[in-house]
Amino acid sequence: MGLKLYSEKRDFKNTPEPKAKAVKAGKTLEFVIQRHDASHLHYDFRLEMGGVLKSWAVPKGPSLNPKHKRLAMMVEDHPYEYREFEGTIPAGNYGAGTVEIWDRGTYSALAPSNDGDEKELLKELNSGNLKFVLNGEKLKGEFALVKLKTESKQQNEWLLIKHRDQYAVDEEYNSEAYPSLTALKSSKVKAKVNNNESKEYSPQKKTPVVNTKRISRFAKKVHLDNYVKPMLAKETDEPFDNPDWIFEIKWDGYRSIAETGKDLKFYSRNGISFLDQYPEIAVELKKIKTSLILDGEVTALDNHGTPNFQLLQNFDPSKATLVYYVFDILKKAEKDLTMLPLIERKPILQKALKTNEVIRYSDHIEGEGKKFFALVRERNMEGIIAKNSQSEYIAGARTSNWLKIKNHKGQEAVIVGFTEPRKSRKYFGSLVMGVYERDSLKYCGHTGTGFNDKTLKLLYEQLSALKTEVSPFKEKIKTNMPVTWVKPKLVCNVKFSEMTNEGIMRHPVFMGLREDKPAKEVVNEKKKKVKQPASN
């Protein structure tokens, strides 16, 4: 093609893209894959050849699964310098949007040739059957680009196909689902995390629209009379390896129990119904005709597939995807499964659960807690849950058979007051917080960050209905502005930089309300940590 068409499509006074310039090939050929978030998200697959980058737009992104034959539309050649390009192409320009390097490395022809790789590759390109070996950070092994014979006038439709080799995978592969995980040496850990996090996620697939009206989070809650209290985890400091334990992702959301079948129930850990609050999930749960009792977590995934508690707090289907991750099963039909070991319950759950974009099975790995935690930390996720593989399910109990290991320093706190606002701030300045020590509340800090105008207003309305004249603390609390005390009913989630020996959080940031947790259960988590089990 050459670079003429590339130059004709661009005004280099208005775009940061490199100008057209062909170069001589070096000793090794390079490739780059760029994630291009333009009018339609796609991946630009570029192979160095003939002094330019031969380029294809791949709508769904590359895959390591040989069963996935990805459509690849051949586009104009790009200059060799484009392999380094990352940035934003301004609106009004061709290809306007954000370009990021997704993968890069070297590549070679699959078939040996006395004429050298480049000549062989050019010959195969012209024949419409290009076979090559990639050595990238994410994509490795043998691939093929095969031109389709169609009646289209453009004649630019190809298929990008992964060959079956040691790098091929059989599970679902999604380029949006934490692509850097594919570089992890432990393929077992990699596969489990990929399955757990975003196996089917795509930012182009939003939460399905349903007719059920969503109620406001601040509407009057429906409390159930009869409900199952979930089994709870204690906290420990460090990840560990132990062949008798399994490890799951700690989801950053609301713990939820679902009772499917004739009379659907879906509720929080303290019995607040979620049927009207999360109708997308309720619609999918209604499709499960078998009588099951499921334990899981409601989460909101951002555009990168990362669970985000704040997006769950102010859920907007246009900005996040709602997912119910299910990790345990308590009952199937009339059979109570709680007495079975966890390692036996998980396969029953996986078989019974009909997964889709909204309801997903939360997988696990066995034994390798340290690698798993390192991977979760790399993705800046909340943490992991370690579970004794032989443990029974004890409803309502907090036992050392389940342990949580946090990546972020976080603390649940009871809101007991708010200070007057200063300067241009509206409604309130900061929240005064406490935790329970036995039956008394102890001050643990105050926070004035983590709010926007909407949350300030909504939270102020809730707090105003709880005003009281009495401080819940025995000691006098120092604040910059006068305090209005409130009844200790609301629980919030807070992240902080460190906690002092006195149990005061430094630099706390409000992350959202915990509607699923009773205030009386909120204690200083630092003081209740347990030792990790000894490895065998």
N, C-alpha and C positions, 0 to 999 in steps of 0.2 A: 504493500500500500504506500509506503513512504510516509513522510511527515507533512505533506502538503495539506491534506484534509484536517490534520490536527491543528495546523496554524490558521486555516480558514475559519475554524469554529471558535477561535478564541481571540479576545482583545487583551493583549498582555499588559496594557496600561491599567486594566481593571481586574485582573486575576493574578494571584501569586504563583500560578503554575509556571514551570520552567519553559523557556522558549525552545522551539524545534531545533534539534541538533543531533545528527547521527554520530556515532563513535565507532571505533574499531573494537572488536571483541577482545577480551583479555584471555588469560590462560583458562579461566573457568567461567562458565555461563551462570548468570544470576537470574533469579525469579523474585517476584514480589506479589503479594496479594493485599489489596487495599480495601478496607471497609468503607463504602461510599454511601453516606446517609444523605441522599439527594431527594428528589420528588418521590422516588421509590428506593427503599434500601436495597442495596445489592453489593456484591463483592467483585472487584476488578482483578482478574487473574492475568498476570503479565509475565511473559517469557522473553528473556533477552535473545535476540536472533537477528542477524544481518545489520547490526549496529543500532537497532531500535528495540522497543519492547512490543512484541506481538501481544495483543490484548483481547480479552473476552470479558463480558459482563455476565456474572453468574448470580441470578436472582436469589437463589436459596443458599448460596455459599457452598464451598467445597465440602466433601464428606470423606471420611475414612472407611465408610461402609460400602463394599462393592455392589450391594444391591441398589444403592442410590445412584441413579444416572441423572446428573444435574444438567439442566439446560444451560448452555453457554453461548451467548450471542457475541460473535466476533465484531469488534469495533475498530476504529482507526488506530494505526500504530501510534505509540507514544514515545517521546525521546527517552534515551537511556537515563538521563538525570531524574526522570519522573519516579524512579525506584526509591528515591529519598523523600519524595514529597508527602508532607502531612500538613493539613491546614484547612481553612474554610474558603471555599470558592464563593464570592459574594453573590447575592441575589441579582438576577438579571443577566448573569453570565451562563454560558453553556455548562451544564453539570453542577449548578449551584448547590452547595451543601458541604458537609464535613467529610474530609478524607483522613483516614487513620491507617497506618500500616498494621495489618492483622498478622501477616506472616512473611518471612523472607528467608532467603538462603541461596544455595547453589543447586544446579540441576544438570543432568546429562542425558544423552540419548540412551534408550534402553537397548537398542540393537547396536552391536559393535560395527565400526566402519573404518576402513583404511583412510578415508578422506577426512576423518575427524567428526566430532559430535555436531558442530554447527551445520556443516554441509548435509549431514544425514537428516538432521532435524528440519532443515529448509525443504529438503526433498519430500519428507513425510508430510510437512505442512501443505505443500502443493498437491499432494495426493489425497489430502483430507483424512489421513489416519496417522496421528502424531502420538508416539509412545515415548515416555521419558521417565526418569527417576528423580524425585524431589528429595532434597536434604535440607529441610527447613526446621524451624523450632516446633511447629505444630504438625505440618504435613511432611510425611516421610514415605519413601517407598515408590512403587511403580504406579503410574497413572497413564491414562490415554485421553486424547481429545479426538473425537470422531465426528466428521462433518456429516450432517443429515442431508439426504437427498429429498428436497421438498419442492413444491411448486411455487414457493415464495419468490418474489422478484429479487429480494435482497440476497438470498442464498448465503446467509451468514449464521445459520443455526447449527450448533455443534452440541455434543454431549461430553461432559467431563466425567470420567469413570475411574474409580479406584480399582486396581488389580488386587487379587487375592494374594497377600504375602504376610510376613510377620508383623507388619504395621496395621493390617486391616482389622476392623472391629465388626462385630455383629449387632451391637446395640444401636439404638437410634443415635444419630450424630447430628448435632445442630451447631452451626458456626456461632450462634449467639449465646450458646450455653457454656460460658466460661472456657473459651478456647484455649487459654494457657494451660489448662489442666492436662491437655494431651501431651505436654512435655514432661510430665511427672514420670519418674522412673518406675514407680510401683504401679503397674497397670491395674492391679486389683483395686487399689485405693482410688485411682483415677476413674475407673468405670463406675464405682459405687457413688462417688460424689457427682459425677455427670448424671447418673440416673436420678439421684436425689434432687439436684438443684433445678435443672431446666431441661430435662430430657426432651420435652415437646414444646418448649417455649419459643415463641417468635414475637418480636414487637409488632409485627403486622397482624398477629392474631390476638385481638383484644377479648376481654371477658364478654361472653355472649349476652346479647340484649334480651331481657326477659320482661314479661308484662307485669310481674309482681312489683309493687311500689316499695322502695326502700325507705324505712323509717329513719328519722334522724337519730344519731347517737345520743342526743340529749333528750329524746322523747322518754316518756314513762316506760320503764322496763317491765317485761313480763317475767315473773319468778315462778318456776315450776315447783309443785309440791313434792313430787317424787323424781329424783334424778340420781345418777351415778356420780360419785365424787372420784376424780381421777387419782391414780397413784402418782406420788410426787418424788422429786429427786433432791438429794442433799448436794451441797457444793464441796468441791475439793480444789486444790490449788493448781496442780500440774497434770498434764496428760500422761498416760502410762500405756505400756504394752502388757497384755495378759491374754493368753489363748482361751481363757474361760469367759472372756467378756466380749460384748459386741459394742460398736460405736456408731452413733447416728448424728446427723446434723442437729444442732440446737436451733430450731426455727424461731425467728423474731416476730412473734405474733400473739394470738389468743388461743390458749388451750381450749379444746372443744371436744365434746362427746356427741356422737350421732347415734341415734337409735332408729334404724331403718325398718321398712316393712309396712304394715297396715297403717299404723299411727306414727308418723314421722315426728321425731324429736331431735332438736339440734340446739345445744346450749353450752354455756360457759362452765368453768370449773365450779362456780358457785350457783349454778342453776338458772342463769338468765338466758331466756330463749334468744337464739340467733336467727330464727326462721325469717323474720321480717327485716332484720338488720343486714343479712347477707343472702338475699333471694337467689343470686346466681348459684350459690352452693346448694341451697334448698331444692332448687329445680332439679339438679343432678342427683341429689340424694333420693328424691322421690322416684327416680327411675330404678332404684335398687329394690326389687320386690322381696328379696330374702330378708328375714328378720336377723339383723346384725346389730351388735353394739361395738362401735368403733371409737378409738381414741386417737386424736391428732391435734393439729394446730392450723388455725386460719392465718394466712399470711397474704401480704400484698407484694408482688414482685415489680421492681422498677423496669425501665427499658433495657437494662442489662441482665435482667433475670435475678437480681439480688433482692432478698427479702428486706423490706423497709417498714419499720414499725410506724413511722410518722405518716407514710402513705396509707397505711391501714387505718390510722386515726381519722384521716380526712379523705376517705376513699373516693376516687374519681376514676371511672372505667376508662376514660381517655388518657389517663396518666399512669395507670398501674393495672396489673392482672391479678385477680383474686384467685387464690389457690387454697384448697384444703389438703394438707399433707397428712396422711394417715399412717401411724407407726405401730398400732397395736389393735388387737381384736379381743373382746371379752366374752362374746357370745355369738353363736351361729345357730340359727333356727332355735331349737329348744335346748341346745347343748351349751352348758357353762364351760368356758375355756380357761377361766382364770387360774385353775389349779395346774394347768399344763406349764412346763418350762417355756420361757420366752422364745427360745430357739425353735420350739415346735409351734408356737402360736404364729410366728412371722410367716412361714410358708402357707398356713391356712388363710391368713389375712391376704397375702398376695394373690392367692387363687380366688378368693371370694370377692375381691375388690375389682370393680369395673372402672379402670382408670381412663381419664380423658384430660382435657386442658384444665379443668377445674378441680377434679379429685385425683390425687396422685398418691401412689405408694411411696412411703419414705423408707428407702433401703438402708443397709448398714454394711459395715465391714467387720471382720472378726479378728481380734487380737492386736491390730496395728493402730493403737490410739495415737501414738506420737506423730506418725506420718499423716494421719488423718487430720489431726489438730493443726499441723503445720500448713496443710493445704487450705483448711478453713481460714486460718489466719492470713494466708496469702490473698485470699479473696475478700478479706475484711468482713467476715461474717461473725455472727454472734458467739459461736462456740460449738462444743460438741456435748453429747450426752453419752455417758458410759453406762452399760447395763450388764449385770450378771446374766449370762445366757441361760442359767438354770433357774432364774427367779420366777416365782409365781406373781400374778397380778393381785395386789392387795389394795382394793379401792379405798381412797381417802388417806392412805398411809404415806408418810415420808420416811423412806428407809435408805440405808446405805447400799442397797442392791442396785439403786439407780443414782448416778452421780453426774452433776453438771460441771463442766470445765469451761469457763468463760474466756473469750478473747478480749472483750471490752470490759472495762471497769464500770459496772452498773449497780444500781441499788433501787429497789422499790421503796417509796416513802409515802407517808400519810400527810396530806395537806391539812394543816391546822390553822392557817391564817394567811393574810396577804397584806402587803404594805401599800401606802398611798403612792400614786404615780408621781414622777418628777418630770419637769420640762414638758416636752411634747408627748410624752407617753400617756396613753389612755387607759382607763379602767383600773389597773393596779401596777405596782412597781415590781414586786417579786413575791414568790410564794415562800411561806415559812413551813418547814417540813419536820417530821419526827418519825421515829420508829419505836416499836414496842419493846420494852424490857420487862418481862413478866407481864404485869397488868398495867404498867405505867408507860406513858409516852416520854421519850427522851429526844431532845433537839438534835437534829443531824445536819442542819444547814438551811440556807435559803438560796433560791435561784431566780434571776431576772432575765435569763436568756433561754432561747428555744421557742419563742412565741412569734406568731405573726398577728396582724390585726384581727383576723377571724377568730383564732384560738383565744386571744385576749378577751374578746367580747363574749364568746360562748362560755368560757371558763368563769368569767366574772359573774355571768348570770347564774351559773350553778352555785358558785360560792356564796352569792348574795342570799340565796335561800337557806343557807346553813349558818348564818351569823349567830354568834353568841358573845356574851360579855366576859366569859371566863377563859383564861389561858389554860391549856392542858398541861403545861410544864410546871414543875415544882420550883425550878430556878428561873431567874429573870433573864430574858433573852435580849441581846443588844441588836438593834436594827437601825438603819440610816433614817428610816421614816416610820411614822406611827403605824401600828399593826391593828388590823381588824381580825379578830379571832373567829374561827368557824368550827363547827362540829366535825370531829375526825371521821368523815365518811368516805372521802375521795382518796384514791390511791393513784400515784403517778410513777412513771418510769423515768429514772434520771441517770445520766452518764456523767462521770467526773474524772479528774486527773489523778487524784490520790485521796486516801482517807487518813485522817490524823489518828493518833492513839486514843483520842477522846471520842472517836466515832463521828467526826465532823467531815463532811465531804468538801473537798477543795475544787473550785471551778465547776460546780454542778450545772448541767444543762438539761432543761425539761425536754423529754422525748414524747410525752403523751400520757393520757390517763390509762390506768389498768382497770378496766371495767370488770375484769374476770377474777379479781382477787379481793377478798374481804380485808378491811383495814386491820383487823385483829391479828391477821397472819403476817403482817409486815414487821420483820425484825432486822437487825443488823446482820447482813449475810457474812460479813468478815468474821464475826464471832461464832458462827455456827458451822464453819467449814469442818469437814472430816478428813481423815487421812485416806490416801488412796490405797486400794488393796495391794498386797504384796504380789509381785509377779512370780510365776512358777519357774 
